Amino acid sequence: MTEIQMPDNAYDLLLAGNQRFVSGTPEHPNQDATRRTETAPSQQPFAVVFGCSDSRLAAEIIFDRGLGDLFVVRTAGHVAGTEVLGSIEFGVSVLNAPLVVVLGHDSCGAVAAACSALEDGQTPGGFVRDVVERVTPSVLAARAAGRETAEEILASHIEHTVDLLLERSRVLAERVADGRLGVVGLSYRLADGSAQLVTARGLATATPTAS
């Protein structure tokens, strides 16, 4: 592996970009015409970011990256179906990204809707119902473990999503096992822009900071 292909180095690169964003000193790397020309023939992203579709969670902005850096997959509440798993596996097995990030955030509408559905028995109509039902197991698991605050429930959902990816995808699990892939769960704070580590697999130095 080259240095950028190592999971820990990819994570450090991502975290450095977020720190620049938080401090208000973004560099906006790889966003010019030269980079556009360089990446036109092919892509080699250093991370797959699987995040919530929330409009405030634009990965290239909050991690201060540019064209060709991140392979981004987004759904409401970062719920994972087969299309999501296939997309993440593509980023890892075909594009050889050494890092997968599950990116959740506070004030998540999907998590709030799942909590409300459990409390009052009312679930949304249409396909929004499917999103809420996919988040509900995370909320139930959090409450069963005595985790009741919004931050704790969010962390539980992020952890549950990381577990689900590794349980359902042999591609991801095998790459983590042989040291070629790291999978992390991050919790983004809307007010200050920071991405806090919740859980990590396959990284040597990452230490969770969120509940």
N, C-alpha and C positions, 0 to 999 in steps of 0.2 A: 504493500500500500504506500502511496505517497502521503505526505504529511496531512494534506487536506482530506484524504480519504479515511483517516483515523477517526472513529466516533468521538473521542474526547476532544480532539482538535476542532472538529466540526461544531461541537457544542460550544466550545470556547469562542469560536468565531461568531456564532449566533448571539451568544450572551454579550459579547463586546459591542455588537451593533445595537442591542437593546439598551445597553448602558449609555451609548451615545445619544440615542433617542430620548431617554429619560432626562439626561443632562442638558438637552437642547443644543447639542453640538453634532448633529448628523453630518456624515460625509457624503451621503448619496452616491455610494460607489456603483460602478457598472451601470450607469444610467445615461450614457452618452452614445453618440453615433458610432464610435469605435466599437463599443461593446455590442451594439446592435448588429454590426457587421460580423463580429467575431462569433456570435452565437447563432447566426442565421443557419449555418450548415448543420449544427448539432448542439445538444445541451448536455451539461454535466453538473447538475445541481448538487450542492453539498448537503442538502437537507430536504426531507419531505415534511411539510407542515400540514397536519390535519387539524383544522380549526373550525370554530363556530362561524357561521355565515354573517354574524353581526357586522353591521357596516362600520363599526369602530375598531375592527380587528384585522385591518389590512396588514398582512404579514410583512411584505416588503418595506412598509413604512415603519412599523414598530420594531423591526429588527435591522433597519437601516441597510438594506441590501438592494440589489438591482436585477437586471435582466440575466436569466440563466442561473441565478443563485439558489432559488427555492422552487421546489415542485409542490404546489399548493392545492390541497383538497379541502373543500369546505361544505358543511351541511349545518342546518339549524341544530344547535345543541351538540355539535360534533357527534351525531348518531351514525353508527357504522353499519351499512348494509353491504351486500356483495359488490356493488359498484365501487364503493369506497375501498373495500379490501383489495379489489383488483387494481384500482388506481394507485394505492400505496405500494402494492407489490410491484407494479410497473416501475415506480420511482426507485425502488430498491434493487430489484433483480435485473431490470433492463438498463436503467440509468446509473446504477451502482451508487446511489446516495448512501452514505454511511450513518445517517442519523434520521430518525423519525420522531417528530414532535407532535404530541397531542396538546392542542392549545385551547384551554377553556378560559372563561373570564367571569368576573363578578357581575351581578345584575343580569344574569342570563335569563332571557325570557322563557326558553324551553324548560330550564330547571324550575323556574318559578311556576310555570304552568303545571308541571308534574306534581309539585308540592300542593298546589291548589286543588288539583284533581283528586289527590288522596284525601284532602281535608273535607271537601264538599261534594265529592262524587261526580262532579261535572267535568267532562272532557270536551275539548274543542271538536268541531265537525271537520269533515273533509280529510285530507291527508295530513293535516296538522295533528290529528289524533294519533297517527302512527309515530310521529316524532315524540309526542308526549309519552306514549306507551313504551318507547325505547329508552327514555330517560328514567322512567319510574323505578326500575330495579335498582338503580344507583341510589335513589332517594330512600327506598325501603332498606337497602343495605346500610346506609348511613345511620338511619334511625335505629335499626336493630343493634348497631354498635354504639349507641348513645351519642351519635354525632348529630346535633340538632341545629346548629347555627348555619346561616347561609354559606359562610366560608367553608365549614366542615362538609356540608352537603356537596358543594361544588368540588372540593378536593376528592370526595368519594366518587363522584361521577367521572372525574379525570382519571383516577386510579382504575375504576371499572373499565373505562375505555381502553387504557393501556393493556390491562389484563385480557380483554376481549380480543384485541389485535393479535396478541401473542398466542392465545388459545386457539383462535380460528385460522391463523395463517402459519403454516409450516415453514414457508419461505422466511418470514420474519423471525420465528423462533429459532430456526437453525442458524441464521446469520448472527443472532445475538449469542447463541451458544458457542460459536466458533470465533467470536471476537471481531466480526466484520461489521456489526451494526449496534448502535445504541438506540434505545427507545426511551424518551422522556415525556413526562406530563408536566406542563406548565400552566400556571394560573395567572392570567393577565389582569392587572388592576387598571380600570378605566381612568381613574382620577390622576394617577401619577405615571402611568405608562410602563410600569415595571412588570416583567414576566418572572414570577417566582416558581422555583422548582418544587413540584409536589412529589414526584416519584421518578425513579430512573432505573433502567435495566441496561446492562452492558457497558456502563461507564465506570471508570476507575475512581474518579475524584468528585463526582457530583453528589452534593449533600442536600436533601430536601429542606426548604425553609418555610413552606406553607403547612398549615394544619391539615 
